[in-house]
Amino acid sequence: MDKDPKTVQEMFGRIAGRYDLMNTLMTMGRDQSWRRFVLQTAAPPKGGSLLDVACGTGPMALMATTMFPSVSVTAVDFTENMVRTALSRPGRQKVSWGIADGLALPFGDDSFDAVTSGYLIRNVPDPLKAFQEQARVVKPGGRVVCLDTCPPPDGPLKPAIMVHMKHVIPFLGQIVAKNRSAYEYLPDTTANFMNPQQLTDLMKQAGLKNIGFRQFMFNTQTVAWGEK
């Protein structure tokens, strides 16, 4: 599975225009509730600051501005087309947008009260480095919270989930996003990704504490968090 940064960047650039619609279809509309849980868990203080890494087309960052009106929200993504799409959305003026690599964030140490990410970790070549960067820029006492997919656990539902991932999602990608290969890559990264325990162990290696996680959608979606 090719996680070369340029290859991943180009792939996400090609699907930016239909990215939100595909997320809604793939998750049956539940992705918004998971992002809400991410932000509730991040819990930036009143008047504080929040960084959303790998913001994509901006759903998490824009939701943060409505949930926490007094919080300063910054959002960055590695793919220019994703940020361009975000800049066309209502409420965009409430967010400070930028283009940045999640493995080399252009911010000083202890810059934000909370850091969030959605579907970043399984798409980077060095997940530990990504968490280390987020831990570096969050303030002491602040939380790092990530949302990502994980392999379906063994059980009676696993065959049906695998059919959805391996066949339904690529078909939707072909019809809706006109890009089957991107939506073959995304389920493959899920099937070969870490389980929640491995994910939280990585957060611990990055220096975070008070770590926990919660799973959604038949345990195929994980929100993990840790404090600096």
Sequence and secondary structure as in RCSB ss.txt:
>XXXX:A:sequence
MDKDPKTVQEMFGRIAGRYDLMNTLMTMGRDQSWRRFVLQTAAPPKGGSLLDVACGTGPMALMATTMFPSVSVTA
VDFTENMVRTALSRPGRQKVSWGIADGLALPFGDDSFDAVTSGYLIRNVPDPLKAFQEQARVVKPGGRVVCLDTC
PPPDGPLKPAIMVHMKHVIPFLGQIVAKNRSAYEYLPDTTANFMNPQQLTDLMKQAGLKNIGFRQFMFNTQTVAW
GEK
>XXXX:A:secstr
    HHHHHHHHHHHGGGHHHHHHHHHTT HHHHHHHHHHHH   TT EEEEES TTSHHHHHHHHH TTSEEEE
EES HHHHHHHTTSTTGGGEEEEE  TTS SS TT EEEEEEES GGGSS HHHHHHHHHHHEEEEEEEEEEEE 
   SSTTHHHHHHIIIIIHHHHIIIIIS TTHHHHHHHHHHTS  HHHHHHHHHHTT EEEEEEEETTTTEEEEE
EE 
